[in-house]
């Protein structure tokens, strides 16, 4: 065990995992996936070394407190000729923390930030080596390849990976330490990306235009995410640029696919279809309206079933449908999204000429299930800065603040749920502008994923549409 300020680095005796613990909470666990352990080779007050082994060779591991938490791995190939490298580093955040990663090759960074508070935040920068995010193993954390695809290690060669972790008061404090170009990788559709990388090798995929002007590199691409490769003396960086499409474009894409499918839409798809019609993103013919009229939302009984019924009832001016949807919602657990649908019900009731304010206030006062749902209720009902700001900061942390990258352990629907919470932040709160920027960035990532085909389900889009107003202009 190594002490680091008010935290402790705890290593398994065989060195196969390293855990950072702060107070009673696990912050993060690091380990070389598949490594075989051994007793420590060196133990001092501020450093522990192990001689591990993998299928690729010997692995020398050192964990030390030296101007931060420094983790060093040296993979040595000293037998049996050459081998292709597929070694991985595993990162697992503690239950109260969220992982955000930019597995960009030699410029990789990742953060471990509180999920229900602003800080402190543990941020890692890759000092030496290469990290590229791979598909995450459910429940086991995120994994990063430590060498580009096709890398071969020959006998006598070695490969070094060095991570350095530091504490920061907030995620925003860490963001301020990064180069400006790292925070400017998301652009509106049609906007050119500029980078001060003219001295390096730059490669772009098909459909992307590369230019050079006044010592800077320009890149233009279609809506969606495109990965460019930048080769510097340090090595290969994989930079994901995102050109964000308009919401209506994505909405039209999703509902057109629903209308073309030879089946009845589910309630989530029906909800998107109804709001697309309200926003005039698509024209519904009489057949499509008949399909929406046949949606058995009462039998479904889900949160989005109620949201669909409210939107449909408001659109048709049917007070009975709005009232029935709220009655069904009153039996639903108070989870994330519940408060937004209740508020939508109240506003829909006003639009169809019935006064359901008392019922809606009573529903909003029900105890929430979990801290995130309680935050939503607070933002809609009490708007308490004392309790709400810390939780909102945690939501922003889970979405990576303004950092580029991904939340490897969060699904798209989970991210879309959180975006809506940030958008509920009262404008008078001190961090409202920052939360709005984080929400905009995260929303852009979801929309790009639809354009690229990385999301095919309608559910994440439905969460983005789930505002209290449920209006054509929301």
N, C-alpha and C positions, 0 to 999 in steps of 0.2 A: 504494500500500500504506500502511496506517495501523497503527501498533503500538498494542496494547491489552494492558498488563501482559505476560504471557508468551504472548500470542496475537497474530495478525496478521489484519487485514481486507484481503483482496486483491480488487480489482475488475478485471474485464475492462476493457480500455482503452475499449471503447465503452459501458461501463456496464450491459450487459445481464444481468450476474450479479455477485453479491457473495459471496465465500467467506470464512468465518472458519476459520483454521487454527491449531491449537494443537500445538506440537511438530511431529511428522511426520503428524498426523492431521487430516483435514478434519472440522470439527465440524458445519458447516451451510452450505448455499448458499441464498441468497435472490435472488429476481428477480421482476420484473413480467412475467407471462406475455405473450408476443407483442410486447413492446416493441421498437422499432427504435432502435439505438444511435447514438452519435456520440462524437467526442472529448471529453475532460473540459472543462468550462467553468471549473472552479476546482480547484486542487490545493494543499493546505497540509499541514503535518505531521499535523494531526488532522481534516481534512475534505476530502472530494472531492465535487464536484457534476457532474451530467450533464444535458443537455437531450435527453431521449428523446422518442419519438413513438409513439402508438398510433392505432388506428382511431377512437378517441373524441376525440383531441386531443393537445395538447402535454403531456408528462410531465416535470416537474422533479424530479430525484432528488438527495437529499443523504445521504451516509453520513458520520457524524462520531462521534468519541469525545468525549463530553461527559457526565460522570456516568453512564457506561455506553455501550453501542453504540446510537446513535440513528439510525434509518433513517426518512427523510421523503420522501414522494411527494406531489406536487401535480399533479393532473390538471386541465388548463385547457381549456375548450371555447371557442375563439375564432373559429370559422368554421362555415359551412354549417348553421346552425340547431341545433335540439335533437337529442339522441341518447339512446337508452336504454342504460344502463350495464350491461355484462357483463364488466367488467375483473376480473382475478384476480391474486392474489399467490401465487407458488409457493415452497414450502419443501421442501428436500431435505436430510435429515440425512446425515452422513458414515457410512461403513461400520461404524464402531465405536460409533455413537450411535443412539438411538431417539427418535422424535418422538411426543409426546403433545399433543393439542390440545383446547381448549375453544373452538370457533368460535362464540361466543355473541353475536355482534353487537358492541355497543359495549363490552362487558366481556370481550372475548376475551383468552385467554392461551394460550401454548403453550410447551412445554419441549423442550429437546434434551439428553438425559441419556445417560451412558455405558451401553452395553448389558452390560458385564461388570465394572462397578465402581460404587461408590456416588456418586462425584462427581469433579470439580466438575460442576455442572449449569448450563446456560445457559437462563435463563427470560426469555421475552418477554411484556411486557404492552402492550396496545393503549392508547396515550396519547390518540390522536385518530383518529376514523374508525369503520370497521365491518368486521368479518371474520366470514364465515359459511363453514364448511367445505363443500366440494362433493365430488363423487365424485373419488377420487384417480386419477391417471394412472399405470398400472403402470410402475415403473422411473424415473418422472420426478418423484417426490415428491408432496406433497399440495398442493392448490390451495384458495384461500380467495377467495370473492367479496368485493369491497371496498365493496359497496353492496347494500341490500335489493332483492329482486326488484321490477322495475318502476320503479326510480329513473331519472329523466330529468335530464340535464345540458343546460341551455340555453346559448345563446351568451353568453359573458361570465362564466359561472359557473365555479367551481372546486370540487374535492373533495380534501380533505387526509386522508392516511393516515400516522400516525406510530407506529412501533414502538420500544420501548426494551428492550434486552437487558441483563441483569445476570448475573454469576456468583454461584452459591450453592454452599456446601460440599456439600449434599445436597438431594434433592428435598423431604425433610421440612422443611428450613430454609425453602424457598420456600413450602411449604404454610402454615407458621406466619405468613406475612406476609399471607395472603389473608383476606377477611371470612369469618366463621364460616358464613354462609348458603351460601357457595359450596361448602363441604365437606359440606353436609348435604342433598344433593339425592337421595340414595338412601334409601328407607325400606322397612320391612317392610310386607307387605300389610295394609291396614286402618289404617295410621298416618297421621296428618294432618301435612302440611308447613306450617310456619309461616315467614313472611318479614316482615321489617320494611320493607315496601314499600307501606304504606297510602297514602302521599302520591303514588304513581305510578299510572299507568294499567296495569291488569292484565287480560289477556285469556286465557281458557282454552278448550281445544277441547271439542267435544261429549263428553259422558260424564264430565266433570270438574266437581266442585262447588267454587265459590268462595265464601268467607265472610270476614267481618270481625269481629274481636273484640278489644276492649281495645287498639286502635291497630295490630293486626297482621293480616295477610292469612293466611287458612287455605285450603289446597287439598287436596281429597280426590279420589282417582282409583282406577280398577280396576288390577289387576296389569298391569305393562308400563311402557313409557316414554311419557310425555306431555310435549309441549313447550308451556310457557306463555310468553306475551309480556309483557314489562314495559317500559313506555315512561316513561323518566325525562327530565329536561331534557337529558341528554347524548345521548339517542336510544333505539333499540330494543335490548333484550336478549332473547335466546332462551334460556330456561332449561329444560333437560331434567330432569324429575322422573321417578324410577324407583320403582315399587312392586314389590318383588321377590316373585314367587310361590314356593311351596314346590317343592323339587326333584321330589317325587312328582307334582305337578300337571303339570310339564313332561314328565316321563318317561311318564306316562299319555298325554299328548297325542301324543308322538312314536310310541310303540309302537302306539297305537290306529290311527294313520295307516298304520303298516306292516301291521297285521293286516287293514285294510280294502283295501289295495292288491291288485290282481289280478296278483300276481307273487310269486316267491320272494324273501325278504329277502337282502340282501348280508350279509357277515360283521359289519360294523359294526352294522347294524340288528339282526341276530341276537343280538349281544352285549348291546345295550340291552334287547332283548326278554327275554333270559335273566335279566338283573339286575332287570328290572321284576317278573318272576315271583318272584324271590328276595326282593325287597323288598315283595312283595304290593301293588305299585302296579297290577297287572293280573292277572286270572285267565286262565290258559291252558287251553283245552279240549283234548281229545285230538287234535283236528286240528292245533291250533297246536303241540303237542309233536311231532307227526309232522313238521311243517314244520322244526322245529329239528333233529330227528334227521337230516333230509336235507341239512342245510347241509354243503357240501363244503369244510370249512375247510382240509383238507390241500392241496387243489388251489389254494386262494387263497394260502396261504403267507405272509400278512401278519402284522404285529404283532397286529392285532385278531383275526385268525383264531386265533392262539395264545391270546389272552385269552378268546375265546369258548369254545374247547375246554376251557380250564381251569375256567371257570365252569360249563360244562355237565357236565364230568366230576365236579366237586365236588358239584354238585347231585344227580347220579344215583348218586354213590358208585362211579364206574368208574375204578379206578386206571390201567387201560391207556390211557384217553383222556388223563388227566393226564400220564402218562409220555410218550406220543407227542407231546403238545403241547410239552413241554419239549425233546424231541429235535429237533423242528422249529425251535423258538426258538433252539437252539444254533447253527443255521446262519444266523441272521438278524443283520444288522449291528447294532452296539451304538449305536443312536441314542436320541433322546428317547423315553421310554416303555419302553424295553427293560428297564431295571432294575426298574421297577414290576411288569412282567409276570413277570419271573423270581421276584421275591419272592412274587407271587401264586401262582406255581407251587409254590414251596416250602411255603407255607401250605396250598395245596390238597392237596399230597401228604400232609401230616400228617393232613388231614381224611379221606383215603381209605385211610390205614393203610400208606403206603409211606415209606421214609426216603430222600429225594433231596437231603439237605442238602449232601453233598459235591459233587454235580453242580451244584447251584445256586450254591454258593460259587465254584466254578470258573468258571461263566458270569458271575458278577458281577465277577470279576477280569479279564475280557477288556478290552482297551483300548477306550475309547469313541471315537466319531467326532464330534469337535467339542467345544467347551468346555461347551455346555449339557448335552449327554449325559454328559460327564465329571462335571459337577456332580451329576447324578442318581445316578450310580454312587457318588460320594463320600458323598452323603447317606444312601444305603442301606447302604454297606459300611464306609467309613472315618469319616464324620462329622467331618471336619477343619474346625474353625472358621477356621484360618489360610488355607486355600484356598477354603473354601466360602462364607464370609460375603460376600466381595467379589462373587462370581458371583451369589449370591442377591440382593444389593442391585441388581445389574444387571437381574435378572429383575423385581424390583419396579419399577424405572425403566421397563422396557418396558411394564408394565401401568399406568403413570401414578401410582404411589403411591396416595395417597388423593384425588387431584385428580378432579373431575368431568371428563367429556369422553370422548374416544375415541383409539384408536391407529389412525390413518387408513391406515397402511401394513402393518398386521398383519391377517391373516384370522382368522375366529372360531376355527378349529381351532388355529391357532398360539397364540392367547391362552389357550385352554383347556389346551393342553399346559403352558404356563408356570404357570397356576394350580396345577396338581398339584405342580409343583416347590416352590412356596412352601409348600404344605401339608405337605411333607416336612421342613420346617425343624425341627431338634431343639428341644424346648421350653426347654431350658436355655440356648440361645444368646441373647445380649443383645437382638437385634432380633426375636426370635421373635414377640412380640405385634404389632409393626408389620407384619411379613410376613403374619401371620394376618389382620389387618384388610385389607391390600391384596388378599389372595386372596379374602376374603369379598366385597369390593366388586366385583372383576372377575368373580367367579362370578355375582353378582347381575345384572351387565350381560348376561352370556350368557343367563341364564334369562329376563330381560325380552325379549331379542331373539327367543327362541322364541315367547313369548306373542304378540308383535307380528307374527309371521310374517316377520321379517327374517332368520331362520335356518330353513331347511327341511331341511337335511341332518342326519342323525343323528350325524355324526362329532364335532362339538364336544361334544355331550352325552356321547358315549362317552368322550371324554378326561376329562370331569368325573367320570365313574364309575370311571375307571381308577386305583384305589387298590391298594396291595399286598394288602389284605385281600380285596377283591372280595366283601365280605360284605353280607348284607341290611341291616346297620345302618351300613355305611361311609359 
